[in-house]
């Protein structure tokens, strides 16, 4: 069990002024880059990072303007977790102390293409933090549907039309799938609640064994939202209940936010170009799925 009382707190007042991810070529308002910047400021300079194909590797490794000011490398698309495992055990084998290994991957590279390696890493309980920045599609290659694309989303592989609502499937329950491995520590987060995200990265930093953070990260390019609203829209996703903030450790789930009332799902969807086509029936499907998920979480996670 983690001794959280011994873990130093991190906030904007005591966070380092050093930057470990800057000068990148991400789109204006990129939520993924915000997540990476915050995470690395918590993890610090003694960090090894492995990134598969995706937005962050595409915008962070453009020679000669390398955006990572730590030891970072690009991995194969399905093998980021395997590479992370290798880095962690290799560094330990040569006697390195006081370091952390992190894998940073998108939703497609995590929930789909990279899941097998991730599952194996958790099974071995390798001392690696895996961060999934979830912008809800394969944005780097042209906005294709991933396993974490929500119902009704318009992407290049889920077009909309008279009889087509966009994506016909809901997001995978990735957090619960990861928790089902009985992982040392797992959490969900959003760039809309940065202090909560920072706290969870800090907890994962001090966790021995595999830890996992699923952070909701907006994408103005793929979502059809103004660049200046990226943090606000990620916060609104939590406030309307479509994204939840939770943790899993010591075999138990914990809801970090359990609101009595949700803000309007309709208002959240209406602000994004990818959902402009949605009918009242489509919005009701989204709302109904949210309500069922929360009913189940409250019943099983809060029963103690």
FENPEVEN-V523899 format. One line per field, one symbol per residue. psi: psi as a letter, one per 30 degrees, with the letter a starting at -180 (. if undefined). A space follows every 50 residues. Layout:
psi=???
This chain:
psi=kkifffkkkkafegkkfkkfjlglgllkgjeeeeeeeeeffeeafikkkk kakaeeeeffhjkgikfkhljklkllefgeeeeeeeeeeeeeeggklhlk kkkjlaeefefdegeeeeeeeeefhkikkkkjjjggliefggilkafgkl kfkjlffillaegjgbkgllkkieeeeeeffhlekllllkffieeeeeee eeeeegkkaklkkjkkjljeeffhlkefgeeeeeeeeefggfklkllklh gklkkfkikekklkeeeeeffkefgffkleeeeeeeeeeeeeeeeeeeef fgf.
